[in-house]
């Protein structure tokens, strides 16, 4: 036990020192990497970072809540739970976690609309262990009546907790249904209906796992103090024999019809305060307009210097404001939520939001304000490259989302080249009509 504590503390200290201060933040995000694809379709990305004796391993799958079986929403999240905790052919329940704890590793798992990611940061001499663990759950997840029922119980409990602690959850779900208007993207990752979760069978989970969690639907990125040749040999040793799966079924990507402004009232019994949601459907992700719209997001909503923060929170017409650009596969939206103390303040806040949108549509923004927003975005963008884990996640996510890494280090320049004219044009293209407004009324 004493040795275990020493190992954990040592890795924790290394991880602390692995994150530089803002003043030490790099200006150039470039770093060396290489990639290759196994015969079974698994894409592998490797990058050497010798700054610390650590390595980060990310296994990313092209599957998320948008792939959930209709009427059984929560399937991807439930499968992530199984893969994280319930074991596989050579690994018992919770044994994966126990292995990582014993070597002082840090780990996480995340599922969103389009991808599922498992990440680990461990001492670099433990790379082989993590690759074995990842390969075993990719190849032979333990799916049986007991493990599935335990995962279902955990998911049902999580939904019940969210309902209890978040009185606005019901209205948020309804707003997404209005904004996305596509069932694949308008439901929460963890699902909505407890009865749907109860109806998920062992065969449902087994078929879902076989469809999506195969090497040809995955990316492995490894960043840290590694030897490229040895790491390549380890990857081949543990993953090359896993058979490829069949090509996953396509998702219905039908987009909602273009509409004029839509306003609805949501009468909320449990909500403690009135408020509203506002959303706009934007350009598909990673078009030229997307980079402009991201800077607009920072101008309007991100940080204390943003226009809506100063107008709503600074002037205390609202006490809560959140939102920003959100990507779900081929959908990109801008959304926000504001909560106020009373209906009169709700109306003032709503007018303030539309006023700032109108100002950006009709007046060229000053270079000083635009540069401040771009600097804030740049700081956030560069932060993800400060650690081995940040690099590994970025590499995997970029490949999952785009299918290539061709513009990995030139992308920042696309944000930095945004001009006041770009902002005005994009505002008039995407924020002139078609807003989705949902007011929360207390009764």
N, C-alpha and C positions, 0 to 999 in steps of 0.2 A: 504493500500500500504506500509506503514511503517513496519508493521509486516512481510509482505512478504519479504522485503529486509533483515530484520534481520534474518529470517529463512534461506534464501539462503546464506547469508554471513556465518552464523554459520555452515552450512553443508559444504560449500567450505573450511572453515578453518579446519574442521574435516578431510576432504578428503586430504588436504595438509599434515596434520600431520600424516595421515595414511600411508604415503609413507616414509619409513626410508631411510636414506642415505646409500650409498654403503658400508660404513664402518660398518654399523649395519646389513648388509645383513645376513640372516640366512644361516647356513651351512646345516641344516637338513630340507628338504622340507615337512616332514611329519606333518600331523595335523589330528584330529579326524573327521570322517564323517560316515554317515549311509545312507542307501538307501532302497527303497521299490518300488513296482510296484502296481498301482491301477488295478482293474479288467478291465478297459478299455484300459490297455496297457501303460499308462503314467508312465514313470520312474521318480522317485523323489529322489534327493540327498540332504541331509541336513548336515551342518557343523556349529558348534558353534564357534564363535570368539567374545569374550567379550571385546576386546581391545578398541572399540569405540561403541557408541550407534547407529550403522549403520547396515543395512542389504542390501545385494546385491542379486538380483533375476535375474536369466538368464533362458529364455525359448529358447531352441534350437530345431530346426526341421531338420530332415534328408531330406533336399531338397535344391537344388541349381541350378545353371545354367546348370549343366549336365542333369537335369530333364526337361529342357525346351522342349516344343513341337517343333519338327523339322520344320524349316521354320518360327517359331515364337519365335526366340531367344530373351530373355529379360523377359520372362514370370515370372520367380522366382523373379527377381528384381522388376518387376511391382507389384507383389503380396505383397512383403515386403512393398512397398510404400503405398499400400492400407491399410495394417494392421497397419502401423505406424501412418497414418494421416487421414484416411477417415472414421473412426468410425465403430461401430457395433450396435447390437440391442439396447443396453442401453447406448451407448456412441456416441455422435455426432462427426462430423468431427472436428479434432484438439482438441477434449475435453480430449483425453488421455494425450496429451502434456500439456494441461492447468492444469490438475490435478497434474501432476508431478512438473510442475513449481511452483504451489502454495505451495507445501510442501518442496520446495528446493531440489528436486531430480535431479540426473544426469541420463541421459539415452542415449541409442544408439541402432542402428540396423545395421546389416551387413549380406550381402549375398555373398557367394563365390561359387565355383564349386559344393560343396557337402553339404553345410549346410546354414541355415538361423538362425541368433541369435538376440534376443531382450534382452537387458540388462538394469537394473535399479539399482541405489544405492540411498537409501532413509533412513530417520530416522527410527530406528527399530520399532517404534510404528505405522508406516504407512504400515507395511507388508500386512495387510489384504486388503488395498486399491489396492496395486499393483497386488496381486493375483486375485482380482476381475477383474481388467482391463485386465490382461493376459487371464483369463478364458473366458471373454466375446468375445475377438477377436478370440480366438481359436474356440469358439462355434458358433459365429453368425456374421461373418464379413459382413459389408455393401457392397454388390456387386450390383450395378445398373448402368444404362447407364451413368449417370452423373459422378459417382465416378470413373468408369473405364476410361471414356474419359479424365478426369482431370489427372489421373495417366499416361495415354498414352501421353498426352501433355507434362507432366513433363519429362518423359523418353526421348521423342523425343528431347526436348530442351537440356537435359543432353548430349545426343549423339552429337548434333550439337556443344555444347560447347567444348566437348573433341576433336572433329575434329578441331576446331578453335585454341585451345591452345596447342595441341600436334601434331606437324607435323609428328611425327614418328608412330602415331597410326596405320596407314594403313599397314606399314611394320611389326609392332609388331603382328598384327592380322595374316598376311600372314605367319610369322615365326612360330606362334603357330600351324597353320594348317599343316606346314611341320613337326614340332616336335611331336605333338600329333597324327596327322593323324587319328583322330576319331572325328566326328562332335560334339559329346556330350561334348568334352573337349576343342575343339579348337576355341571356340568363346568367346568373352568377356561377362562378367556377365550382362552388360547393353544391350547387343545385338549389332548388326552391321548395320542392314538394317532398315531404317526408314519406308519403305513401309511394312515390316513385322510387325512392331509395330502397324501401322495403321490398319492392317488386324485382329488384336486380337479382338475377340468379347467378349461380356459379358458372353456368355456361355462358351467360352474358359477359362476365368478366374474362373468362378464358378466351372467348372469341375476340374481345376488345384488345386484350394483351397480345394475342397472336397477330392481330392486324397491324398494330402500331408500334410495338416495342421490339423491333427487329433491327439488325445492323444497317440495312439499307434505308431505314427511316431515322437514323441517328448520326450524331457527330460527337466525337471525343476530342476535347482540347486539353493539352497538358502544357503547363507553363511553370518553369522554375529551374532549380539547379539540377539539370539533367544532362545526360550524354545522349545525343540524338540517335546514334547507332544502337546503343543498348536499349533505349526506350522503344525504338521501332521494333526491335526483336521481342521485347516484352508484350507490346501490343499485338503483334502477330501470334505470339504464343497463346494469349488468352482469348483473343477475339476472332482469329482467322477461321477457326473450325465451326463457329456459330453459323447456321444456315440462314440465308436471306429469307425474308418473308415475302408474301405476295404484295403487290402494289396496293396501298390503302385506297379505299373508296374515296372518290372526290366529294368535297363538301359543296352543298348548295350555296353558291356565292351570289345569289340573286340580291341585287341592291334595291332599296326602296325607291319608289318613283319620286322624282323631284316634286316638291310641294311648295306652296306658299307658306307664310308663317302660320304655325299651329299653336294654339293656346288651349290648355286644359286646366281644370281645377281638380285637385286631389284632396278629398275630404279625409282628414287623418284623425282618427280618434285618439291614438296614443301619443302623437307628436307633442312635445312640450312647448314648441315655439313655431310660429309660421315662418315660411321661407319660400324659396323657389329654385327650380333647376332651369338652366338654359343651355341649349346645345345647337351646334351647327355641323352639318355634314360637309367634310372638306375633300381636298384632293387625295387620291390614293397615296399610300406611303411611298416615300423616296422618289417622288417626281421632283422636278425643280421647284414647284410651288410648295412642296412639303417643307423644304428648308426655310423658305420665307415665313411660312405659317408657324413654324417652331419659334422663330424670333418674335413673331407677333404674340405668341403665347407668353413669352417672357415679358414683353412690353405690357401686356394686359394683366397678367395674373401671377407671375412668379416673383416672389421676393417683396420686401417692404417698400421698395422703390417703384413697384409696378403701379400702373394707373388705377386698377380696381382695388388694390390693397389700400391705397391712399384715399380713394373716394368712399369706400364702404367701411373698412376697419378704422382707417385714420380719422374719419369723421363720425364714427360710431353709429352709422345707420344700420350696420350689421355687426354681429358679434362672431360670426363664423363664415369663412370663405374658403372654398377649396375647388380644385379642378385643374384643367389643362388639356393638352392634346392627348388623345388616347388612340392607340392603333390596335385593331383586331383584324388580322389577316389583310384583306384588301380594303378594309374600312378605316378611314381616319376621321375622327370627330374632335371638335372642341366643345368641352362641357364644363359647366361650373354649377356649384351649389352654394347658396347664401341663406343663412338663418338670421332672423331678426327677432326683436323683442315684442313687436306688435305689428298689426296690419299696416298702419301708417308708415312705419319704417320699412316694411317690405316694399311698399309702393315706391318710396324714395330710393331704395336700393336698386330696384328694378329700373327706374328711370335713369339712375346714375350709370348703370351698366350699358344701357342702350345709348346714352349720351357719349360715353367714351368710345364705343364702337363707331358711332357717327363721326366723331372727331377724327379718328384714324382714317375713315373713308373719305373725308372732305378736306383734310389739311395734311400737308407734308410734315412728317415728324422731324423734329430737330435732330441734327447729327449727334449732338451730345447725349440725348436720351437714347437714341438708337445704339450708340456705342456702349452705353452703360448696360443695356440689355444683352448685347452681344458678348460683352466681357463676363457677365454673370453666367451666360450659357457656356462660354468657353471654359470657365472655371469648373463648372459641373461636368462638362464633357471630358476634360483632362483628368479629372479625379478618378475616373474608372480605370485609368492606366497606372495608378500608383502602386498597386499590389499585384502579385502573381494571380490571385483569384480574380481581381478586376479584369486583368488581361484575358484570362482563360474564359471567363463568362462572355466578354465582348466578342472574342473570336468565335465562340460557339453560336452565340445569338445572331451575329452578323451573317454567318454562313447559313443558319437555319432560315433566317428571314429573306436573304437575298440569293442564296445559292452560289455565292462566290465571295471572294475577299479582294476583288480587283481594286476597289476604291477605299480600302481600309484606312489609309492615311491621308487621302485627299479630301475626305468627306468634310472635315472641319472647315476647310476653305469655302465650301459651298454655303455654310452658315455665315461665315465672316464676310462674304461678298454681298450680303443683302443691303440694299440701299433704301432711302426714303421713298423713292418712286416704286420700288418693288413692294413695299409695305402697302402703299395706297392702292396699287393695282390689285393685290391679293385681297385686301379688305373689301373692295368693290366686287370682286369675283365671287367671294365665298360668304361674306357677312352682310350682303345687301338684302337678301330675302331667304326664306326657307328655315327660319329659326324655329326650334322646338322649345316651347316654354311650358313648364308645368309648375303651377302654383300650389303650395302646400297650405291648406286652410284647416284650422283647428275647429273641431266640433265635439 
